Amino acid sequence: LGFGATAYDPNLLERPAREQSRAALVRLLVSAFLAMNVMWLAIALYLGALQGMDAEVRRALRWLVIVLSLPAATWCAAPFWRGVWRGLARRELTLDLPVVLGVSTALVANVVGTVAEAPELYVDSAAVIVFLVLLGKTLEQRARGRASAAVDALAALAPETARRRSSRGIEVVPLAELRPGDRVVVPAGERVPADGRLLEGAAELDESPFTGEARPALRKAGEMLCGGARNLLAEIELE
């Protein structure tokens, strides 16, 4: 699909996300700086058009706007260009395409209009489009990162080991060694190591990390228990 891949390492799991977030923030700040300066120049051009700005000054300001818009439309907008390229390589039209079309069209129109000395130009369009879309992308990425962190926090609730009952008695095994059909003993106060069916008796579980309900949940024999829930009442056994 055009995305990079690395070997799985739980200790380095967050590094790509942090690096990606840092790079996105740098692009956003640079695009904000460029868009801000372009807007000031655009305001000067708009007011100057009403008050008879000298043609040479207007031409110089327009070229300055184009120079400031170029890095916004290229380096700052590089993720959109890459997205379009990946999509076209797969013969797909992605949502990056209208962004690239808008930015490139605005930039080309400014260059052509400046060379032709057109009386009216929206010189701030290219830089502002890039800034606004990058702002939206950054907010979306942060929201997605918070959701991912919440999922990782839920996954971290499960213990690393489990007490499995076997012909040799109860043995402590890594969670990855559990298989369907294993009988697992969970003492009071500990967390359920994996999803399973309660074999006998009843259990009171703290399921607040999943449901938000602070009151203990009563589960009877035959009901499913959720891995990561804390056993409150007494020792239980599940399959």
C-alpha distance (Angstrom), angle and dihedral (degrees) to the residues before:
residue distance angle dihedral
L1 . . .
G2 3.80 . .
F3 3.80 98.0 .
G4 3.79 123.6 123.2
A5 3.80 123.0 -113.2
T6 3.80 132.9 -157.5
A7 3.80 134.7 -171.8
Y8 3.80 112.6 -84.5
D9 3.80 113.8 -101.0
P10 3.82 117.8 163.2
N11 3.81 90.7 -156.4
L12 3.81 91.4 57.7
L13 3.79 97.0 37.6
E14 3.81 95.8 111.8
R15 3.81 97.4 42.6
P16 3.85 97.7 83.5
A17 3.80 90.6 47.7
R18 3.83 91.6 50.0
E19 3.80 92.6 47.5
Q20 3.80 91.3 47.0
S21 3.79 91.5 48.8
R22 3.81 91.8 48.5
A23 3.81 92.3 49.9
A24 3.82 91.2 47.9
L25 3.81 90.7 50.7
V26 3.82 91.8 51.2
R27 3.81 91.0 50.9
L28 3.80 90.4 48.1
L29 3.82 93.3 50.9
V30 3.80 92.9 47.2
S31 3.81 91.6 47.7
A32 3.83 89.9 48.0
F33 3.81 90.6 52.3
L34 3.81 92.1 48.5
A35 3.82 94.2 44.2
M36 3.81 91.2 49.1
N37 3.80 93.1 53.3
V38 3.80 92.1 42.9
M39 3.80 89.7 52.5
W40 3.81 91.8 52.6
L41 3.79 90.2 51.5
A42 3.81 90.9 45.2
I43 3.80 91.0 53.0
A44 3.80 89.3 51.2
L45 3.81 90.2 50.7
Y46 3.82 93.5 47.5
L47 3.80 92.8 48.8
G48 3.79 91.2 42.3
A49 3.80 90.8 55.1
L50 3.79 88.4 59.0
Q51 3.81 95.2 45.6
G52 3.79 100.9 42.2
M53 3.80 103.7 -97.9
D54 3.79 114.6 -161.0
A55 3.83 112.2 -96.9
E56 3.81 94.1 -126.3
V57 3.80 92.4 51.3
R58 3.81 90.7 47.9
R59 3.82 91.1 49.7
A60 3.82 92.1 48.7
L61 3.81 92.6 49.2
R62 3.80 91.4 48.8
W63 3.80 92.3 52.4
L64 3.81 89.4 47.2
V65 3.80 89.0 53.5
I66 3.81 90.0 51.1
V67 3.81 91.4 50.0
L68 3.82 90.8 51.6
S69 3.81 91.8 44.6
L70 3.82 94.3 53.1
P71 3.84 97.5 72.9
A72 3.82 89.1 43.4
A73 3.80 91.6 52.9
T74 3.82 94.0 43.8
W75 3.82 116.8 26.5
C76 3.82 97.9 23.2
A77 3.81 91.3 43.7
A78 3.83 93.4 44.0
P79 3.87 93.3 111.7
F80 3.80 89.5 58.2
W81 3.81 93.0 48.1
R82 3.82 90.0 49.9
G83 3.80 90.6 48.3
V84 3.79 91.2 52.6
W85 3.80 91.7 47.6
R86 3.80 92.5 50.1
G87 3.79 90.9 47.6
L88 3.79 94.1 49.1
A89 3.82 89.9 47.7
R90 3.83 86.8 58.0
R91 3.83 91.3 41.0
E92 3.80 91.0 -113.9
L93 3.80 131.8 128.4
T94 3.80 109.4 -133.7
L95 3.80 131.0 -166.5
D96 3.81 88.3 -103.9
L97 3.81 89.8 70.3
P98 3.85 97.9 75.1
V99 3.81 89.7 46.9
V100 3.80 92.0 52.9
L101 3.81 91.5 44.1
G102 3.80 91.7 50.8
V103 3.81 94.7 47.2
S104 3.81 96.3 43.8
T105 3.81 93.2 44.1
A106 3.80 92.0 50.2
L107 3.81 91.9 47.9
V108 3.81 94.5 47.2
A109 3.82 90.7 46.1
N110 3.81 90.1 53.0
V111 3.81 92.6 49.9
V112 3.81 93.4 46.8
G113 3.80 92.2 44.0
T114 3.80 92.2 49.0
V115 3.81 92.7 49.5
A116 3.82 90.8 46.1
E117 3.83 90.5 42.8
A118 3.79 92.6 -127.5
P119 3.81 111.9 -168.5
E120 3.84 95.6 -131.1
L121 3.83 127.5 40.3
Y122 3.80 133.3 160.2
V123 3.78 91.7 -139.9
D124 3.80 96.2 170.9
S125 3.82 96.9 58.3
A126 3.83 101.6 93.9
A127 3.81 97.6 49.1
V128 3.80 94.3 41.3
I129 3.83 93.1 49.3
V130 3.81 90.6 53.3
F131 3.81 92.6 47.4
L132 3.82 95.1 48.5
V133 3.81 94.4 46.7
L134 3.82 92.1 45.9
L135 3.81 89.2 49.9
G136 3.80 90.2 53.6
K137 3.81 91.9 45.9
T138 3.82 91.8 50.0
L139 3.81 92.8 50.3
E140 3.81 89.6 47.5
Q141 3.81 91.5 49.3
R142 3.80 91.9 50.7
A143 3.80 92.1 49.3
R144 3.80 89.8 48.8
G145 3.81 89.7 48.6
R146 3.82 91.6 52.8
A147 3.80 90.7 49.8
S148 3.80 91.0 48.7
A149 3.81 90.9 48.9
A150 3.80 89.8 52.3
V151 3.81 90.7 52.3
D152 3.82 90.7 48.0
A153 3.81 89.6 50.0
L154 3.80 90.1 53.6
A155 3.80 91.0 48.7
A156 3.81 89.6 50.8
L157 3.82 90.7 58.8
A158 3.80 91.7 77.0
P159 3.82 113.2 89.6
E160 3.80 120.1 -117.3
T161 3.82 94.1 -123.9
A162 3.80 137.9 38.3
R163 3.83 135.6 -156.4
R164 3.80 104.3 -121.2
R165 3.80 121.7 -169.0
S166 3.80 114.2 -135.9
S167 3.79 139.5 155.7
R168 3.81 87.4 -81.3
G169 3.78 92.5 54.2
I170 3.78 127.8 -106.5
E171 3.79 114.8 -15.5
V172 3.79 130.0 -178.8
V173 3.80 110.7 -125.2
P174 3.81 134.5 172.6
L175 3.77 113.8 -92.0
A176 3.81 91.2 -116.9
E177 3.82 90.4 64.0
L178 3.81 94.4 62.0
R179 3.80 114.4 111.5
P180 3.82 133.0 -172.3
G181 3.80 108.6 -81.2
D182 3.83 96.1 31.4
R183 3.79 116.4 133.1
V184 3.79 112.4 -131.4
V185 3.80 127.0 -166.5
V186 3.83 117.5 -148.3
P187 3.83 116.4 -169.0
A188 3.78 120.6 -147.9
G189 3.79 113.0 -80.8
E190 3.80 95.4 26.2
R191 3.79 129.8 103.3
V192 3.79 124.6 -106.3
P193 3.83 104.2 -104.6
A194 3.82 97.3 -148.3
D195 3.79 142.1 -3.9
G196 3.78 110.6 -74.5
R197 3.81 148.4 143.0
L198 3.80 119.4 -92.2
L199 3.81 107.0 -119.8
E200 3.81 102.9 -159.7
G201 3.78 144.0 -9.3
A202 3.79 122.3 13.6
A203 3.77 135.8 -68.5
E204 3.77 137.1 -156.2
L205 3.79 111.5 -146.9
D206 3.77 135.0 -172.6
E207 3.82 102.0 -133.8
S208 3.80 95.8 163.0
P209 3.84 94.7 119.8
F210 3.82 88.5 63.7
T211 3.80 104.5 30.3
G212 3.80 103.7 23.9
E213 3.82 88.7 -129.7
A214 3.80 110.0 133.7
R215 3.81 95.5 -163.9
P216 3.82 115.9 90.2
A217 3.81 116.5 -99.6
L218 3.81 117.1 -129.7
R219 3.80 114.7 -137.3
K220 3.80 124.7 -174.1
A221 3.81 132.1 -156.9
G222 3.80 111.3 -66.5
E223 3.80 95.0 26.3
M224 3.77 122.6 117.3
L225 3.81 120.3 -107.4
C226 3.78 121.7 -152.0
G227 3.79 118.4 -125.9
G228 3.80 110.5 -114.8
A229 3.81 95.7 33.0
R230 3.81 114.5 125.6
N231 3.81 118.7 -118.8
L232 3.82 108.2 -132.5
L233 3.80 109.7 171.2
A234 3.82 114.6 46.8
E235 3.77 142.2 -40.7
I236 3.81 112.5 -53.6
E237 3.78 136.7 -174.5
L238 3.78 126.0 -144.0
E239 3.76 139.2 175.9
